[in-house]
Amino acid sequence: MARQRAGKPLFNCKACGGSFPKWSGQCPDCGGWNSLEEGVVAEGTTKNPRFAGYAGDASQNRVQLLTDVKPKSEGRFSTGIAELDRVLGGGLVAGSVVLIGGDPGIGKSTLLIQTLAQLSDRLSTLYVSGEESPEQISLRAHRLGLPCENLQLLPETCVERILPLAQKHHPDVMVVDSVQTLYTELLQSAPGAVAQVREATAQLVRFAKQSGTAIFLVGHVTKDGSLAGPRVLEHMVDAVLYFEGEAGSQFRLIRTIKNRFGAVNELGVFAMTDRGLKEVSNPSAIFLSRHQTQVSGSIVMVTREGSRPLLVEVQALVDESHLGNPRRVTLGLEQNRLSMLLAVLHRHGGIAMFDQDVYVNIVGGVRITETAADLAVLLAVLSSLRDRTLAQDLVAFGEVGLAGEIRPVPNGQDRLREAAKHGFRCAIAPKANVPKKAIPGLEVIAVERLSDALDAVL
């Protein structure tokens, strides 16, 4: 291959690593189809551009012991929104890059402009908009009643024009909405292409690390709910946050998928109002529906999202099936997990569901990913099957093993204290999670086997 000038587009094969000056449907070297991806020839490139990143002066770097590296304290500052600080790990870190994804219209831009409005009184802020005009952003800010006297706005999509302006104004916090609208003049592909998104993000990450500016990137999502663009985009940034929410519901959840400066799986809860997103100080209350009368198939469990215990209601409906294969439908729970639990209930509880349709729903749109919901799901299913109500002041949690044992779950005492704080009087929990010191006002029923739990409720 002829030597390419720096800054010119170059196409690399994902299969064999070959490089070519023009794109073609088939790689001439290995014969792979649709394997060429656009890239950029960096300064100091040799004949093999895959090693362009190693073409610098080796004398600038040196090998050193880890014990000789002195850790620096993180320069955190609050965003002014407690729930957002929670999912960020205690605040925003200077020089970090945070990627926020979610469905269209769920509130990503609303939350970020609220955050910048809170920060603009004490920090320098910049809102880079690639999708909306300045008039649209100003209309939203006035509708929400936000103080935006010090909020700077830049409508631009070219990275080569964004970064010099950002370097000139040196904002402490910058929002880029969205990363799929950005493009770099080094590439010829259209904005939103894989190479454009990757290269634009790489330049923004380098700017954040060099200048200390904290950057929020807004990312689009695909039909299956994952972030659009290359998967490497999530590896380049410091934190990845996902917006979640059911259609028609006013509540919005922000979940941490990745965080280099804090814990993952933290959950922030907001409510969408006419004044924007408002924090929910007591999220357990919104996930509990207080029935006027006792109903079957309903029980409350204590889940844990990051460092926060949450009380959520698990509902189950069991009905006679007229199909050859009974239906197993779950909302907020893994479907394969439900099928496994029903098999355990049959094998170790003597209760068969092979001729019943089973529907399980987690109230409030919460997605349960931990195994602590196993016991509550089985008790709700059994309650619906027998049409017997469970006590309204009863909570349950615990992992159910394939041998019928009830396994302990992490932070059991925190879960029990959360249940007692909300007025629950009885809890069914694994024996290993029972606290040595009794919790005032809460009776804990310790169970070791699934049969013990069934005897306790029946």
C-alpha positions in Angstrom: 0.0 0.0 0.0 1.3 3.5 -0.8 2.1 5.8 2.0 -0.9 7.9 3.0 -0.7 11.5 4.1 -1.7 12.3 7.7 -5.4 13.3 8.0 -6.5 11.4 4.9 -9.2 8.7 5.2 -8.0 5.1 5.3 -10.0 1.9 5.3 -9.0 -1.0 7.6 -10.2 -4.6 7.4 -11.7 -5.8 10.7 -10.9 -9.4 9.8 -7.2 -9.3 8.6 -6.1 -5.8 9.5 -5.3 -4.8 6.0 -5.4 -1.1 5.0 -6.5 0.4 1.7 -7.0 3.9 0.4 -10.5 3.3 -1.0 -13.5 1.4 0.3 -14.7 -1.7 -1.4 -17.3 -4.3 -0.6 -14.8 -7.1 -0.3 -11.4 -7.1 1.3 -8.8 -7.8 -1.4 -6.5 -9.5 1.1 -8.7 -11.9 3.0 -11.9 -11.8 0.8 -14.1 -10.8 3.7 -17.3 -9.0 2.8 -18.3 -5.6 4.3 -15.3 -5.7 6.6 -13.7 -2.4 5.7 -14.1 0.5 8.2 -13.1 4.0 7.7 -10.2 5.4 9.8 -7.8 8.3 9.9 -4.0 8.3 9.2 -2.4 9.9 12.2 0.7 12.0 12.3 3.9 10.0 12.1 2.2 7.1 10.4 4.4 4.3 9.0 3.5 1.9 6.3 1.5 0.0 8.8 -1.1 2.5 10.2 -2.2 0.1 12.9 0.9 1.1 14.9 0.4 4.8 14.3 -0.4 5.3 18.0 3.1 4.0 19.0 5.0 6.3 16.6 5.8 9.0 19.3 9.0 9.7 21.1 9.7 6.7 23.4 11.9 8.9 25.7 8.9 10.8 26.9 7.5 7.6 28.7 9.2 5.4 31.2 8.4 2.2 33.1 7.8 2.7 36.7 6.6 0.8 39.8 3.0 1.2 40.8 4.1 2.1 44.3 5.9 5.1 43.0 2.7 6.6 41.5 1.0 8.9 44.0 -2.8 8.8 43.6 -4.5 12.1 43.1 -7.7 13.1 44.9 -10.7 13.2 42.6 -11.9 16.8 42.0 -15.6 16.1 42.6 -18.3 18.8 42.6 -22.1 18.5 43.1 -24.4 19.0 40.1 -27.1 20.5 42.4 -29.4 17.5 41.7 -29.0 14.9 44.4 -30.3 11.9 42.4 -27.9 12.7 39.6 -25.0 12.9 42.1 -26.0 9.5 43.4 -25.7 7.8 40.0 -22.5 9.6 39.3 -20.9 8.2 42.5 -21.2 11.3 44.7 -20.8 14.1 42.2 -19.2 15.0 38.8 -15.5 14.5 38.5 -13.5 17.1 36.6 -12.2 15.9 33.3 -14.7 13.0 33.1 -16.8 12.0 30.1 -20.3 10.8 30.9 -22.5 9.2 28.2 -26.3 9.4 28.7 -28.6 7.2 26.6 -32.4 6.8 26.5 -35.5 6.7 24.3 -36.5 9.8 22.4 -38.4 12.3 24.6 -37.6 10.5 27.9 -35.9 13.6 29.3 -32.2 13.5 28.5 -32.0 17.1 27.2 -34.3 18.3 29.9 -32.2 16.9 32.7 -28.9 18.2 31.3 -30.2 21.8 30.7 -31.5 21.7 34.3 -28.1 20.6 35.5 -26.2 23.3 33.6 -28.7 25.9 34.9 -27.9 24.8 38.4 -24.1 24.9 37.8 -24.0 28.1 35.8 -24.2 30.3 38.9 -20.8 29.0 40.2 -19.1 27.3 37.3 -18.6 28.0 33.6 -20.9 25.9 31.4 -21.4 25.4 27.7 -24.3 23.6 25.9 -23.3 22.4 22.4 -26.5 21.6 20.4 -26.4 19.6 17.2 -30.1 18.7 17.0 -32.0 21.7 18.3 -31.8 25.4 17.3 -31.0 28.0 19.9 -34.6 29.2 19.8 -35.8 25.7 20.7 -33.4 25.5 23.7 -34.3 28.9 24.9 -38.0 28.1 24.7 -37.5 24.9 26.8 -35.5 26.8 29.4 -38.2 29.5 29.7 -40.9 26.9 29.9 -39.1 25.2 32.8 -38.4 28.5 34.5 -34.6 28.0 34.6 -32.1 30.7 35.5 -29.9 30.7 32.3 -28.3 34.2 32.5 -24.8 32.6 32.6 -25.4 29.6 30.4 -23.4 29.6 27.2 -24.9 28.1 24.0 -23.2 26.8 20.9 -25.1 25.4 17.9 -22.4 23.4 16.1 -21.8 19.9 14.8 -18.2 20.0 13.5 -15.7 18.8 16.1 -12.9 20.9 14.6 -14.9 24.1 15.2 -16.3 23.0 18.6 -13.0 22.3 20.3 -11.2 25.6 19.6 -14.2 27.5 20.9 -14.3 25.3 24.0 -10.6 25.8 24.5 -11.1 29.6 24.3 -14.0 29.8 26.8 -12.6 26.9 28.9 -16.0 25.7 30.4 -15.9 23.6 33.6 -18.9 21.5 32.3 -19.9 21.0 28.7 -22.9 19.1 27.2 -22.8 17.7 23.7 -26.3 16.9 22.4 -25.9 14.6 20.7 -22.8 12.6 19.8 -24.5 11.1 16.7 -24.9 14.5 15.1 -21.1 15.3 15.3 -18.7 14.9 12.5 -15.0 15.4 11.9 -13.6 16.8 8.7 -10.9 14.1 8.7 -13.5 11.6 7.5 -15.7 11.6 4.5 -18.6 9.5 5.9 -21.9 11.1 7.0 -22.6 12.1 10.6 -23.8 9.2 12.7 -21.6 6.7 10.9 -19.5 4.3 13.0 -16.2 5.9 12.1 -17.6 9.5 12.7 -19.0 8.7 16.1 -15.8 6.9 17.2 -13.4 9.6 16.0 -15.6 12.5 17.3 -15.8 10.9 20.7 -12.1 10.2 20.8 -11.3 13.9 20.2 -13.8 15.0 22.9 -12.3 12.5 25.4 -8.8 13.8 24.7 -10.0 17.4 25.2 -11.7 16.5 28.5 -8.5 14.8 29.9 -6.2 17.6 28.8 -8.4 20.6 29.9 -10.2 19.1 32.9 -13.6 19.9 31.5 -16.4 17.5 32.5 -18.4 16.5 29.4 -21.9 15.0 29.1 -22.5 13.2 25.9 -26.1 12.4 24.8 -26.4 9.2 22.8 -29.2 7.8 20.8 -30.5 4.3 21.3 -31.5 1.5 18.9 -34.8 -0.4 18.8 -33.6 -2.9 21.3 -32.7 -0.1 23.8 -28.9 -0.3 23.4 -26.8 2.7 22.6 -26.4 3.4 18.9 -23.0 3.4 17.3 -19.9 1.3 18.0 -19.7 -0.7 21.2 -16.3 0.8 21.7 -18.0 4.1 22.5 -19.0 2.8 25.9 -15.3 1.8 26.6 -14.0 5.2 25.7 -16.1 7.2 28.2 -15.8 7.2 32.0 -19.5 6.6 32.9 -22.5 5.3 31.1 -26.0 6.2 32.3 -29.3 4.8 30.9 -32.7 6.5 31.1 -35.5 4.0 31.8 -39.3 4.6 32.0 -42.5 3.0 31.0 -44.6 4.7 28.3 -47.3 6.9 29.8 -45.6 6.9 33.3 -44.4 10.1 34.8 -41.5 8.4 36.6 -38.0 8.2 35.1 -35.2 6.0 36.3 -31.5 6.6 35.6 -29.3 3.5 36.0 -25.5 3.4 36.1 -24.1 0.8 33.7 -20.5 1.8 34.0 -18.7 4.2 36.3 -14.9 4.5 36.7 -15.4 6.8 39.7 -18.1 5.0 41.6 -20.4 2.0 42.0 -22.4 0.6 39.1 -26.1 -0.3 39.2 -26.9 2.9 41.2 -30.4 4.1 40.5 -31.8 7.7 40.4 -35.5 8.3 40.5 -37.2 11.3 38.9 -40.7 12.4 38.2 -41.5 14.3 35.0 -43.6 17.5 35.7 -44.4 20.7 33.8 -41.3 22.2 35.5 -39.0 19.5 34.3 -37.6 16.5 36.1 -38.1 16.5 39.9 -36.2 14.3 42.3 -38.1 11.6 44.2 -36.8 11.6 47.7 -38.6 8.4 48.8 -38.7 6.1 45.8 -40.0 3.1 47.7 -43.3 4.9 48.1 -44.0 5.3 44.4 -43.4 1.5 43.7 -45.9 0.5 46.4 -49.6 0.5 45.6 -51.8 0.5 48.6 -54.8 -1.7 47.8 -58.0 -0.8 49.5 -58.7 -4.5 50.1 -56.4 -7.4 50.2 -55.9 -9.1 46.8 -54.3 -12.4 45.8 -51.1 -12.6 43.8 -49.4 -9.6 45.3 -46.5 -9.3 47.7 -43.8 -6.7 48.5 -40.1 -7.5 48.2 -37.0 -5.6 49.1 -34.6 -5.2 46.2 -31.3 -3.3 46.2 -30.1 -0.9 43.5 -26.5 0.1 44.1 -26.4 1.4 47.6 -30.1 2.0 48.0 -32.7 -0.6 49.2 -36.1 -0.3 47.4 -39.5 -1.7 48.3 -41.3 -2.9 45.1 -44.5 -4.8 44.6 -44.5 -8.1 42.7 -47.7 -9.1 41.1 -48.5 -12.5 39.6 -51.5 -13.8 37.7 -52.0 -17.6 37.2 -54.8 -18.7 34.9 -55.8 -22.0 33.2 -54.1 -22.4 29.9 -55.8 -23.6 26.8 -52.6 -23.8 24.7 -50.3 -26.7 24.2 -47.4 -24.6 25.6 -48.5 -22.5 28.6 -47.4 -18.8 28.4 -44.7 -17.4 30.7 -44.8 -13.6 30.5 -42.7 -11.3 32.6 -42.4 -7.5 32.9 -39.3 -6.3 34.8 -38.0 -9.8 35.3 -36.1 -12.3 33.2 -38.4 -14.8 31.6 -36.0 -17.7 31.8 -35.6 -17.1 35.5 -39.4 -17.5 36.0 -39.4 -20.8 34.1 -36.7 -22.1 36.3 -38.4 -21.0 39.5 -41.6 -22.8 38.4 -39.7 -26.0 37.9 -38.2 -25.7 41.4 -41.7 -25.1 42.8 -42.9 -28.3 41.1 -39.9 -30.4 42.1 -39.5 -29.2 45.7 -42.9 -27.8 46.5 -45.1 -30.3 44.8 -47.1 -27.6 43.0 -47.4 -28.1 39.2 -47.9 -25.2 36.7 -47.7 -27.2 33.4 -51.3 -26.4 32.6 -51.3 -22.8 33.8 -50.4 -19.5 32.2 -48.2 -17.4 34.5 -47.9 -13.6 34.2 -45.5 -11.7 36.5 -45.2 -7.9 36.7 -42.9 -5.7 38.7 -45.0 -2.6 39.6 -43.6 0.8 38.6 -41.5 -0.2 35.7 -38.5 -1.3 37.8 -36.3 -4.0 36.2 -35.1 -6.6 38.7 -31.7 -8.1 37.8 -30.8 -9.7 41.1 -31.8 -13.1 42.4 -33.3 -11.7 45.7 -36.7 -11.6 43.9 -36.9 -15.4 43.6 -38.8 -16.1 46.8 -41.2 -13.2 46.4 -42.0 -14.3 42.9 -42.9 -17.8 44.0 -45.0 -16.6 46.9 -46.9 -14.3 44.6 -47.5 -17.1 42.0 -48.7 -19.4 44.7 -51.0 -16.8 46.1 -52.6 -16.3 42.7 -52.9 -20.0 42.0 -54.7 -20.7 45.3 -56.5 -17.3 45.3 -55.4 -16.7 48.8 -54.3 -13.2 49.9 -51.1 -12.5 51.7 -50.8 -10.1 54.6 -50.3 -6.4 53.5 -47.6 -5.9 56.1 -45.5 -8.9 54.8 -42.3 -8.6 52.8 -40.1 -11.4 51.4 -36.7 -11.7 49.7 -34.2 -14.5 49.1 -32.6 -16.5 46.3 -34.1 -19.9 45.5 -31.6 -22.6 44.5 -32.3 -25.5 42.2 -32.1 -27.9 45.2 -34.9 -26.0 46.9 -32.7 -24.1 49.4 -33.1 -20.5 50.2 -29.8 -18.7 49.8 -28.8 -15.5 51.5 -28.5 -12.2 49.6 -26.2 -9.3 50.1 -27.1 -6.5 52.6 -29.9 -8.4 54.2 -30.0 -6.3 57.3 -30.3 -3.1 55.3 -33.3 -4.5 53.5 -35.0 -5.5 56.7 -34.4 -2.0 58.2 -35.9 -0.4 55.1 -39.0 -2.6 55.4 -39.4 -1.7 59.1 -39.1 2.0 58.3 -42.1 1.7 55.9 -44.3 0.1 58.5 -44.0 -3.6 57.6 -44.4 -5.9 60.5 -43.4 -9.4 59.1 -40.6 -10.5 56.8 -39.7 -13.8 55.3 -35.9 -13.9 54.8 -33.1 -16.5 54.4 -31.8 -17.7 57.7 -28.3 -16.4 57.1 -29.8 -12.8 56.6 -31.5 -12.7 60.0 -29.9 -10.1 62.2 -28.5 -11.1 65.6 -30.2 -8.1 67.2 -33.9 -7.9 66.7 -35.3 -4.9 64.6 -38.0 -3.1 66.6 -41.4 -3.6 65.2 -40.4 -6.3 62.7 -40.8 -10.1 63.0 -38.4 -12.0 60.9 -39.3 -15.5 59.8 -36.1 -17.4 58.9 -36.4 -20.1 56.2 -33.8 -22.5 54.9 -35.9 -24.5 52.4 -38.6 -23.6 50.0 -41.0 -25.8 51.9 -40.4 -23.7 55.0 -41.5 -20.6 53.2 -44.6 -22.3 51.8 -45.6 -23.5 55.2 -45.1 -20.0 56.6 -47.6 -18.4 54.2 -50.0 -21.2 53.9 
